[in-house]
Amino acid sequence: MNGKSRGFAFVTMGNRNEGQAAINALEGQFIDGRNLTVSEARPKNDDRASGDFQRRHR
């Protein structure tokens, strides 16, 4: 909302091997003074999908 980057991105790879190679190559690297954390995306948990997350953290 403030125009600043949230600092994350999602990237689709051609296959699992390419994805793992990207993780291995980029994890821990520095770009523009920031340390990269690279991992495989995971589905949202049920709490967030049902709206419980927002009710607990207002």
C-alpha positions in Angstrom: 0.0 0.0 0.0 2.9 2.3 0.6 4.6 1.7 -2.8 7.5 -0.3 -1.4 8.2 -3.8 -2.6 7.2 -6.5 -0.2 10.3 -8.3 -1.1 9.1 -11.6 -2.6 8.2 -13.2 -5.9 6.9 -16.4 -7.3 8.6 -18.0 -10.2 7.4 -21.0 -12.2 10.0 -23.4 -13.4 9.8 -25.9 -16.2 10.2 -28.9 -13.9 11.2 -29.9 -10.3 14.8 -30.4 -11.2 15.1 -26.8 -12.7 13.4 -25.5 -9.6 15.8 -27.2 -7.2 18.8 -26.1 -9.2 17.5 -22.5 -8.9 17.0 -22.9 -5.2 20.5 -24.3 -4.8 22.1 -21.6 -6.9 20.3 -18.6 -5.3 19.8 -19.5 -1.7 21.9 -17.1 0.5 23.0 -14.9 -2.3 23.0 -11.1 -1.9 21.2 -8.8 -4.3 21.0 -5.1 -3.8 22.2 -5.5 -0.2 19.5 -8.1 0.7 20.1 -11.8 1.5 17.9 -14.1 -0.6 15.8 -16.8 0.9 14.7 -19.2 -1.8 12.3 -22.1 -1.3 9.5 -24.0 -2.9 6.1 -22.5 -2.6 3.6 -24.3 -0.3 -0.2 -24.1 -0.4 -1.9 -21.7 2.0 -3.0 -23.4 5.2 -6.7 -23.8 6.0 -6.8 -21.0 8.6 -5.9 -18.4 6.0 -8.3 -19.8 3.4 -11.2 -19.6 5.8 -10.5 -16.1 7.0 -9.5 -17.2 10.5 -6.1 -15.6 10.1 -7.7 -12.1 9.8 -10.0 -12.6 12.7 -7.1 -13.5 15.0 -4.8 -10.7 13.9 -7.0 -7.5 13.7 
